[in-house]
């Protein structure tokens, strides 16, 4: 479900294959989760929570509760291509880049 490879995306932030646009830039002070789906999903919140728990780059993100995730959605701190996402957003097949605003990616810290 999570993939660290670079791929191409279309205007919806989802995989566009060879004809898609480049990967959207990650906002400053954000943690990016890349969702790679083989079939459509009805709700973003369930898929995102599973991906957050599966990733290993941030213990803070890994242990975030469902209630805290809901607060992030309410505060518009969950973004897809710069746009605020909703928990009930559906996901199409392909790659979707989700940015959690206000979190740092420890794997990208500079010494």
N, C-alpha and C positions, 0 to 999 in steps of 0.2 A: 504494500500500500504506500510506503514511503520510498522515494527514490532520490538519490543525491546526484544523478547525472543531469547534464544540461540537455534540454530538448526544446523544440519550437512550440510556440503557442499561438492561438488565434486571438481575436479581440475579446473573447469571453474569458481568457485566462486558461483555456483548455487546449489540449493537444491538437495542433493543426497539421502535423506531419511536415513534409517538405515544403508545402506552400504557406505555412504559418509564419507569423512574425516572431522575432526573437523573444527570449525569456524576459518577462517584465522586470524592471529594476526593483530590488528589495528596498523598501523604505528604511531610513535611518532608525535606529533604536527599535528594531523589530526582529522577530524570530520567524523564519520561513519554514513552512512544512509543504512538501510537494506530495500531492495525492495522485497516485497513478491507478486509474480504475479500468477494469476490463468489462464492466457492465454499469449501467446507470444506477444512481442512488437517489432516493427520494429526499433525504435530509442531510444537510451538511454537518449538523452538530454531532450526530452519531459517528459518522465517518471520521470527522476531525478528532473527536475524543479518542477513538481507537488509535489513530495515527500518532497523537500526542503521547499516548501511553507506550506505543511501540518504539518511538525514537529513543536514542541514547545520548544525544548531544547536551540535553539540559534536564537535570533532575527536577528543577522548578516546574518546567512544562510537563514532564512525565507524571508528576504527582498532583497536577491541577485537578480540582474536583469538578464535577458536572455543574454545580451551583456557581463556581467561580467562572467557568466557561460561559455560562449564561450571562453573568455580569459583564464579561468582555464583549459579548454580542450587544448587550444593552448600551454599553458605552461606545459602541461603534469602533472597537479596537480589533475586530476581526475583519480583515480586508482581503478582497480578491481583485487584483489589478487596480488597487487604489480605491476601490469602492467598498463601502461598508456592506458586509454580508449579513444575512439573517440565518437563524438556526434552521429554518425550514427551506432554505435555498436548495434546489435540486442540483445534482451533479451529473454531467454527461460522461460518456466513455472518454478516456484519455487522461491527460495530465492537467491538474489544476494546482496553482501556486497560491497558498493561503499564508498571509502575513499576520502575525500576532503583534500588535503595536505595544510598545512599552516593555519589551523583553529583549535581552541581549542573547546572542548566540555565542556561548563560551568557546566554541571551536574556532571562532573568528577573532578572538581577543588578541590584541597586539602586545608583545612583550615590552 
